[in-house]
Amino acid sequence: MYLQHFALREFPFSITPDTSFFFSSSGSQEALNTLLVAARMGEGFIKITGEVGTGKTLLCRKLIGSLGDEFRIAYIPNPYLEPIALFMEVAGELGLEVDFRSKPNQHQLLKMLTDKLLELARAGKRVVICLDEAQAMPIETLEALRLLTNLETEKRKLLQVIIFGQPELEAKLNHPSIRQLKQRITFHYHLTPLTGSELDYYLHHRLVVAGFTGGRLFDGMATWLLERRTKRVPRLVNIVAHKSLLSAYGKGKRYVGFFDVLAASNDTASLERQGHKGSRGVALVLMLLLGGALATFGWISL
Protein backbone atom coordinates (compact mmCIF):
# COMPACT_ATOMS: atom_id res chain seq x y z
CA MET A 1 0.00 0.00 0.00
CA TYR A 2 1.52 3.37 0.99
CA LEU A 3 4.36 2.17 3.26
CA GLN A 4 7.11 2.38 0.66
CA HIS A 5 5.67 5.58 -0.84
CA PHE A 6 6.01 7.44 2.48
CA ALA A 7 9.09 5.48 3.66
CA LEU A 8 7.32 3.83 6.61
CA ARG A 9 8.15 0.53 8.33
CA GLU A 10 4.60 -0.11 9.50
CA PHE A 11 1.17 1.47 9.40
CA PRO A 12 1.23 4.47 11.75
CA PHE A 13 -2.50 4.76 12.34
CA SER A 14 -3.62 1.22 13.06
CA ILE A 15 -6.50 1.04 15.56
CA THR A 16 -4.90 -2.00 17.25
CA PRO A 17 -3.88 -0.91 20.80
CA ASP A 18 -0.09 -1.23 20.28
CA THR A 19 1.77 0.16 23.32
CA SER A 20 4.77 1.17 21.20
CA PHE A 21 2.53 3.93 19.81
CA PHE A 22 1.38 5.13 23.25
CA PHE A 23 1.25 8.93 23.17
CA SER A 24 1.87 10.77 26.43
CA SER A 25 -0.86 13.35 26.11
CA SER A 26 -1.65 15.36 29.22
CA GLY A 27 -4.67 13.15 29.92
CA SER A 28 -3.23 9.71 29.18
CA GLN A 29 0.02 10.37 31.04
CA GLU A 30 -1.82 11.68 34.09
CA ALA A 31 -4.11 8.65 34.02
CA LEU A 32 -1.11 6.29 33.75
CA ASN A 33 0.65 8.00 36.64
CA THR A 34 -2.52 7.75 38.73
CA LEU A 35 -2.79 4.03 37.96
CA LEU A 36 0.85 3.30 38.78
CA VAL A 37 0.68 5.13 42.11
CA ALA A 38 -2.64 3.54 43.05
CA ALA A 39 -1.51 0.02 42.08
CA ARG A 40 1.58 0.34 44.28
CA MET A 41 -0.54 1.55 47.19
CA GLY A 42 -2.58 -1.63 46.77
CA GLU A 43 -5.93 -0.65 48.23
CA GLY A 44 -9.46 -0.32 46.91
CA PHE A 45 -10.81 -0.19 43.39
CA ILE A 46 -9.54 2.08 40.63
CA LYS A 47 -11.94 3.25 37.92
CA ILE A 48 -10.99 4.65 34.50
CA THR A 49 -13.77 5.89 32.25
CA GLY A 50 -13.84 7.47 28.80
CA GLU A 51 -15.90 7.68 25.66
CA VAL A 52 -15.45 5.11 22.89
CA GLY A 53 -12.09 5.54 21.19
CA THR A 54 -10.34 7.66 23.82
CA GLY A 55 -7.67 5.03 24.50
CA LYS A 56 -8.82 2.99 27.51
CA THR A 57 -7.59 -0.37 26.19
CA LEU A 58 -4.25 1.08 25.12
CA LEU A 59 -3.87 2.66 28.56
CA CYS A 60 -4.68 -0.68 30.20
CA ARG A 61 -2.02 -2.49 28.15
CA LYS A 62 0.50 0.28 28.81
CA LEU A 63 -0.14 -0.10 32.54
CA ILE A 64 0.37 -3.87 32.37
CA GLY A 65 3.66 -3.35 30.57
CA SER A 66 4.76 -0.70 33.07
CA LEU A 67 4.21 -2.71 36.25
CA GLY A 68 7.30 -4.51 37.49
CA ASP A 69 8.02 -8.17 38.13
CA GLU A 70 6.57 -7.90 41.62
CA PHE A 71 3.08 -7.77 40.08
CA ARG A 72 0.93 -10.61 38.76
CA ILE A 73 -1.70 -9.39 36.34
CA ALA A 74 -5.06 -10.97 35.56
CA TYR A 75 -6.33 -9.29 32.38
CA ILE A 76 -10.02 -9.82 31.58
CA PRO A 77 -10.79 -8.17 28.21
CA ASN A 78 -14.44 -9.25 28.08
CA PRO A 79 -16.07 -9.15 31.52
CA TYR A 80 -19.59 -9.96 30.30
CA LEU A 81 -19.50 -13.02 32.52
CA GLU A 82 -21.50 -14.66 35.26
CA PRO A 83 -19.83 -14.61 38.71
CA ILE A 84 -18.54 -18.19 38.50
CA ALA A 85 -17.22 -17.61 34.98
CA LEU A 86 -15.39 -14.51 36.21
CA PHE A 87 -13.78 -16.47 39.06
CA MET A 88 -12.72 -19.14 36.56
CA GLU A 89 -11.17 -16.50 34.29
CA VAL A 90 -9.23 -14.97 37.17
CA ALA A 91 -8.11 -18.42 38.33
CA GLY A 92 -6.83 -19.24 34.85
CA GLU A 93 -4.98 -15.91 34.61
CA LEU A 94 -3.25 -16.61 37.91
CA GLY A 95 -2.11 -20.06 36.80
CA LEU A 96 -4.56 -22.13 38.82
CA GLU A 97 -5.44 -25.51 37.38
CA VAL A 98 -9.16 -25.95 37.85
CA ASP A 99 -10.97 -29.14 36.91
CA PHE A 100 -13.98 -27.59 35.20
CA ARG A 101 -15.55 -31.02 34.72
CA SER A 102 -16.19 -31.14 38.46
CA LYS A 103 -18.29 -27.96 38.11
CA PRO A 104 -16.92 -26.12 41.16
CA ASN A 105 -19.34 -23.72 42.86
CA GLN A 106 -18.65 -20.10 43.76
CA HIS A 107 -17.57 -20.95 47.32
CA GLN A 108 -15.04 -23.55 46.15
CA LEU A 109 -13.57 -21.19 43.56
CA LEU A 110 -13.30 -18.39 46.10
CA LYS A 111 -11.46 -20.73 48.46
CA MET A 112 -9.03 -21.78 45.71
CA LEU A 113 -8.41 -18.16 44.76
CA THR A 114 -7.80 -17.22 48.39
CA ASP A 115 -5.17 -19.95 48.78
CA LYS A 116 -3.48 -18.86 45.53
CA LEU A 117 -3.49 -15.19 46.53
CA LEU A 118 -1.97 -16.04 49.92
CA GLU A 119 0.72 -18.07 48.17
CA LEU A 120 1.54 -15.14 45.89
CA ALA A 121 1.56 -12.72 48.82
CA ARG A 122 4.07 -14.91 50.68
CA ALA A 123 6.23 -14.81 47.53
CA GLY A 124 6.14 -11.01 47.61
CA LYS A 125 3.83 -10.66 44.62
CA ARG A 126 1.07 -8.09 44.25
CA VAL A 127 -1.97 -9.17 42.25
CA VAL A 128 -3.87 -6.77 39.98
CA ILE A 129 -7.06 -7.60 38.09
CA CYS A 130 -7.63 -5.39 35.02
CA LEU A 131 -11.13 -5.52 33.55
CA ASP A 132 -11.76 -3.84 30.21
CA GLU A 133 -15.23 -2.82 28.95
CA ALA A 134 -16.55 -3.06 32.51
CA GLN A 135 -19.80 -1.30 31.57
CA ALA A 136 -20.88 -4.65 30.12
CA MET A 137 -20.42 -6.50 33.41
CA PRO A 138 -23.66 -7.75 35.02
CA ILE A 139 -24.55 -6.26 38.41
CA GLU A 140 -24.23 -9.61 40.18
CA THR A 141 -20.75 -10.08 38.73
CA LEU A 142 -19.67 -6.65 39.99
CA GLU A 143 -20.87 -7.70 43.43
CA ALA A 144 -18.91 -10.96 43.16
CA LEU A 145 -15.86 -8.88 42.24
CA ARG A 146 -16.28 -6.99 45.50
CA LEU A 147 -16.09 -10.28 47.39
CA LEU A 148 -12.62 -10.84 45.95
CA THR A 149 -11.44 -7.52 47.38
CA ASN A 150 -12.53 -8.66 50.85
CA LEU A 151 -9.53 -11.00 50.79
CA GLU A 152 -6.71 -9.49 52.81
CA THR A 153 -3.93 -10.12 55.29
CA GLU A 154 -3.39 -8.08 58.44
CA LYS A 155 -1.16 -5.75 56.42
CA ARG A 156 -2.79 -5.32 53.00
CA LYS A 157 -5.35 -6.43 50.45
CA LEU A 158 -4.51 -9.59 48.53
CA LEU A 159 -5.47 -8.03 45.22
CA GLN A 160 -6.18 -4.75 43.47
CA VAL A 161 -8.98 -4.24 40.93
CA ILE A 162 -8.83 -1.75 38.06
CA ILE A 163 -11.94 -1.33 35.94
CA PHE A 164 -11.99 0.40 32.55
CA GLY A 165 -15.31 1.36 31.03
CA GLN A 166 -17.43 3.75 29.04
CA PRO A 167 -19.43 6.47 30.86
CA GLU A 168 -22.41 4.09 31.14
CA LEU A 169 -20.40 2.36 33.87
CA GLU A 170 -21.24 5.27 36.18
CA ALA A 171 -24.96 4.52 35.97
CA LYS A 172 -24.34 0.85 36.72
CA LEU A 173 -22.26 1.69 39.79
CA ASN A 174 -25.13 3.81 41.10
CA HIS A 175 -27.27 0.68 41.45
CA PRO A 176 -28.32 0.36 45.13
CA SER A 177 -27.27 -3.30 45.34
CA ILE A 178 -23.59 -2.50 44.75
CA ARG A 179 -23.25 0.73 46.72
CA GLN A 180 -20.57 -0.96 48.85
CA LEU A 181 -18.43 -1.47 45.75
CA LYS A 182 -18.75 2.19 44.75
CA GLN A 183 -17.57 3.24 48.21
CA ARG A 184 -14.37 1.25 47.66
CA ILE A 185 -13.36 3.18 44.53
CA THR A 186 -10.40 5.15 45.86
CA PHE A 187 -9.07 6.51 42.54
CA HIS A 188 -10.96 7.63 39.46
CA TYR A 189 -9.87 9.21 36.20
CA HIS A 190 -11.89 10.18 33.13
CA LEU A 191 -10.09 10.10 29.77
CA THR A 192 -10.87 12.90 27.34
CA PRO A 193 -9.97 13.49 23.67
CA LEU A 194 -6.67 15.12 22.72
CA THR A 195 -6.42 18.86 23.14
CA GLY A 196 -6.18 21.04 20.04
CA SER A 197 -2.48 21.68 20.55
CA GLU A 198 -1.76 17.95 20.97
CA LEU A 199 -3.15 16.74 17.65
CA ASP A 200 -0.11 17.85 15.61
CA TYR A 201 2.24 16.16 18.09
CA TYR A 202 0.08 13.02 18.08
CA LEU A 203 0.26 12.70 14.29
CA HIS A 204 4.01 13.32 14.26
CA HIS A 205 4.63 10.88 17.12
CA ARG A 206 2.85 7.99 15.43
CA LEU A 207 4.54 8.68 12.10
CA VAL A 208 8.00 8.74 13.71
CA VAL A 209 7.34 5.48 15.60
CA ALA A 210 6.32 3.94 12.26
CA GLY A 211 9.65 5.00 10.72
CA PHE A 212 8.88 8.33 9.05
CA THR A 213 11.91 10.66 8.89
CA GLY A 214 10.63 13.46 6.68
CA GLY A 215 9.13 16.85 7.45
CA ARG A 216 5.48 17.67 8.04
CA LEU A 217 3.30 15.10 6.30
CA PHE A 218 -0.16 16.56 7.11
CA ASP A 219 -0.36 20.18 6.02
CA GLY A 220 -2.07 22.84 8.14
CA MET A 221 -5.47 22.68 6.43
CA ALA A 222 -5.48 18.88 6.56
CA THR A 223 -4.81 18.96 10.30
CA TRP A 224 -7.49 21.62 10.80
CA LEU A 225 -10.11 19.50 9.06
CA LEU A 226 -8.96 16.32 10.79
CA GLU A 227 -9.44 17.99 14.16
CA ARG A 228 -12.84 19.34 13.19
CA ARG A 229 -14.20 16.07 11.84
CA THR A 230 -12.82 13.68 14.49
CA LYS A 231 -13.20 15.97 17.52
CA ARG A 232 -9.67 14.78 18.38
CA VAL A 233 -10.87 11.31 19.49
CA PRO A 234 -7.74 9.14 18.98
CA ARG A 235 -9.46 6.17 17.33
CA LEU A 236 -11.30 8.41 14.85
CA VAL A 237 -8.09 10.34 14.18
CA ASN A 238 -6.35 7.05 13.37
CA ILE A 239 -9.11 5.88 11.02
CA VAL A 240 -9.32 9.15 9.08
CA ALA A 241 -5.54 9.69 9.02
CA HIS A 242 -5.01 6.20 7.59
CA LYS A 243 -7.58 6.78 4.84
CA SER A 244 -6.08 10.22 4.16
CA LEU A 245 -2.67 8.64 3.55
CA LEU A 246 -4.32 6.20 1.16
CA SER A 247 -5.91 9.12 -0.68
CA ALA A 248 -2.61 11.00 -0.98
CA TYR A 249 -0.84 7.83 -2.11
CA GLY A 250 -3.48 7.20 -4.78
CA LYS A 251 -2.77 10.66 -6.19
CA GLY A 252 0.99 10.17 -6.05
CA LYS A 253 1.39 13.00 -3.53
CA ARG A 254 4.10 13.18 -0.86
CA TYR A 255 1.91 15.01 1.65
CA VAL A 256 -1.66 14.90 2.93
CA GLY A 257 -3.83 17.88 2.07
CA PHE A 258 -7.29 19.22 2.89
CA PHE A 259 -9.10 17.28 0.18
CA ASP A 260 -7.48 13.99 1.21
CA VAL A 261 -8.89 14.41 4.73
CA LEU A 262 -12.22 15.55 3.33
CA ALA A 263 -12.52 12.41 1.19
CA ALA A 264 -11.38 10.21 4.08
CA SER A 265 -13.83 11.69 6.58
CA ASN A 266 -16.73 11.52 4.12
CA ASP A 267 -15.92 7.82 3.71
CA THR A 268 -15.97 7.14 7.47
CA ALA A 269 -19.39 6.04 8.70
CA SER A 270 -18.46 6.36 12.38
CA LEU A 271 -18.33 10.15 11.94
CA GLU A 272 -21.95 10.31 10.85
CA ARG A 273 -23.14 10.05 14.44
CA GLN A 274 -21.58 13.45 15.08
CA GLY A 275 -23.87 14.90 12.42
CA HIS A 276 -20.90 16.55 10.73
CA LYS A 277 -21.22 19.56 13.00
CA GLY A 278 -19.30 22.46 11.68
CA SER A 279 -20.08 21.59 8.06
CA ARG A 280 -20.79 25.27 7.45
CA GLY A 281 -17.21 26.03 8.44
CA VAL A 282 -15.92 23.37 6.06
CA ALA A 283 -18.12 24.74 3.26
CA LEU A 284 -16.73 28.22 3.91
CA VAL A 285 -13.16 26.92 3.66
CA LEU A 286 -14.02 25.14 0.40
CA MET A 287 -15.42 28.38 -0.99
CA LEU A 288 -12.28 30.27 0.03
CA LEU A 289 -10.06 27.62 -1.54
CA LEU A 290 -12.10 27.69 -4.73
CA GLY A 291 -12.09 31.46 -4.78
CA GLY A 292 -8.32 31.49 -4.32
CA ALA A 293 -7.88 28.99 -7.13
CA LEU A 294 -10.10 31.03 -9.47
CA ALA A 295 -8.27 34.24 -8.59
CA THR A 296 -4.94 32.58 -9.29
CA PHE A 297 -6.24 31.23 -12.61
CA GLY A 298 -7.53 34.68 -13.56
CA TRP A 299 -4.18 36.31 -12.71
CA ILE A 300 -2.33 33.74 -14.78
CA SER A 301 -4.73 34.28 -17.68
CA LEU A 302 -3.87 37.96 -17.67
N, C-alpha and C positions, 0 to 999 in steps of 0.2 A: 504494500500500500504506500503510505507516504514516509515511511521510516528513512529510506535511503535519500529521498528527495530533500528532507530537512536535516539529514545527518543525525538521526536519533538511533539509540540502541534498542529502545523499547517504547511502547505507546505511553505518552506522558499523562493522558487523561482517562485512563481506565477507571471504571467505577468499582473495581475489586479493591477492598480495603487493605492495601499493601503498606505496611508500616514504614518502608523505605521512603515513601512519599509523604510521610506525616509532616504537616506544615504547622509550625509553632505560631499560630495566630494568637492574639491576646486572649481570646476565649479558650481555645483548645489547650494552650500551655497552662493557663490558670487552672483549668479543670484537671489536667494531668498532675499538676503540683498538689492540688487538693486531694486527689486520689492517693498519691504516693504517701503523703503525710498521714492521711486517715488510715490507710492500710497498715502502716507501721505502728500506729497507735493501737490498732487491733480491737476496737470496741464499736458496737452498734452496727447499724445499716448505713450504707452510703447510697445515695440516689442521684443518678445523672439523667436529666431529661433533655429533649430537644426535638424539634420538628423533623420530619422525614428528610434525610439527605444532609443533615448538619454535621455528620461525622461521628456518631455514637459508637458504631462498630469499630471504626478505625481507632478511636480513642481507647476502647476496651482492649484491642489487640496491642496497642502501644503500651498500655499499662502492664499487660501480661509480660511483654518483652522487657519492661523496665524493672520489674521486681526481681530481686536477687535470688540466689540459690536457697536462701532460708525460707522461701515461700513455696507452698504446693498449691497449684491453681486447679480449680474445677470449673471449666468453661462450659456453660449450657447455652448454646446459641438459639435453641427453640424451646422456651419454657412452657409451651402450651401442653402441659402434662398434668395428669392426676397426681395426688400426693405420693402414692407409692412409686409411680413411674419417676417422679423427681428424685426420690431417695435412691432409686436404682441407678439413675444417671450419675448422681453425685458419687455413689459407691464405686461405679465403674471408673470415673475420673480419678478417684483416689487410689485406684489399683486394688480394690477389694474384689475377690472372686466370690460371686454370689451364684448359688445354684437356683436359677430362676424356675427350674422344673418343680422345685419344692413349694413354689408360690408363697414366699415369705410375706407375712403381714407387716403393717406399718410399725408395730412395736418391735418386731424382730429386726427389721432394717435399721431402726433408730438405735437399737442396742449394738448392732454391728458397727454402725457409723461412730458411735460413741467410743467403742474400743479402739477403732482405727485412729480417731482424732487424738485420743490419749497417747497412743503409740507415737504418733507424729509429734505431739507436744514434747514427749520425753526425748525425742531425737532433735529437739530444738527447731522444729519446723512450724511455720505459721500457715494456716490454711485459709485460702480466699476462694469464695464461690462468686463467679461473675455470670450474671444472667442477662442476656441480651433480649430485646423485644419484650420486656417484662409486662408491658401493657396487655399482652395476650394471656398472661397467667391467670388461671381461675382463682377466685377468692379463696377457696378451700386450700389451694396449693400455696398461696401466699401465707396463709395461717400455718400450714405445715412447715414452711420455711422458717417461720418465727420459732417453732419448736426446736429447730436445729441450733438457733442462736442462744437457746437456754443452756446449752452445753458449755460448761466452764470449769476451770480449776479454781483454787483459792486466789490465784494471782491474775488470771486473765481468761477471756473467752477462748474457746477452742477453735472458733472459726469466725471469719469476717464475711459479710455478704454485701456485694455491690450489684445494684440493679440499674440497668440501662433501659430507658423506655421513652415512648412518645408522650406528649402532654396528657393524653387520655389516662395515663397511669395515675395522675393526680386524683382524678375522679374515683378510680378504683380504690385508692388508698384512703379515701374519705368514707368508705363503707364502714358502718358501725361495728361489724363483726371483726374487723382487723385494726381497730383503733390502737390496740397495744403495739402492733407492728409499726404504725406510723410514729408513735412516741419514741421508738428506738432509732429512728433515722437521725443520726447525729451530724451528717454532712450532706449537703445538697448543692448541686450546680446545674444550671440550665444553659445548654449550648445554644448559641445564636449564630446567624450567618456571619460571613466575613464582613469587616467594615469596608467602606469605600476605598480607603487608602491601602487596604491589604490585598485587594484583588490583583493589582499589578504584580506585587511580590509573590502572590500565590501562583500565578501563571508562570512567572520566571522560575520559581523554585521547582515546580514539577518538570518544566522543560530541561532544566540543568540536571536534575536527577536522572532524567531519561537520556542524557548525553548531549544535549544541545549546547553548542559553544559559540553561537553567533550573537548578534545584537538583538534588538527588540523584534520579536516575531509577530506580535499582535499590535497593530498600530493604534493610535489614540482613539479613533472613532470606533474601531472594532471593540476595544475594551469598554468604551462608554456604552455601546449597545449590549454587550455581553452582561455588563452589570445591570442594565435596565431590564433586560428580559429574564435573567435568572434570579434577580434579587439577591445575588451573591451567595446563594445556597450552594455549597461545594459540589454536591452530586450533580446538580443542574449545570453548574459551570463546567464540570468535566464532560458531560454529555454534549453540550453545545460547542465547547472548545474542540473536542474530537471531530465533530462533524464539520466545524469551520476549517480545520486543517485539511480534511478531505476535500472540501470545496476549493480551497486554495491550490491544493495539489492537482486537482482536476483541471484547473486553469493554467497550470504550469508556473504559478506565482511562488515567490520565495518569502512572502509575508501574508498575514491574514488581514483582510480589510473589512470595512463596514458591511459590504454586500455578502461576504462569506458568512459572517455572523448572522446577518438577516436571513439568508437562505437556511442556515443551520437551525436557527430558532423557530422559523416557520415550519420546519420539518420535525419538530420535537413536540409530540403530543402532550407530554407531561407539563408543558408550559401553558397549555390551554386552560387549565384550572385557574390560573392567575388572571384570566380574562384579558391578557395582553394589555394591562393597565399601562398607561403612558404611550399608547399607540399614536396619540396626537403629536407627542413630542417626536416620535420616530418619523411620522409623516412630514413634520416641519423640517427635520434634518434632511430627509429625502428631497424636499422641495429646494432647500438651500443648495444641496449638492448638484441637483439638476440645473438650478439657476446658474451656479458657478460654471458648470460644464458648458452651458449655452453661451454664457458671457465669454468664456475662453474661446469657444468656436467662432463667435462673432468677431472677436479681436483678431484671431488668426485670419479670418476671411478678408478683413480689411487689409 
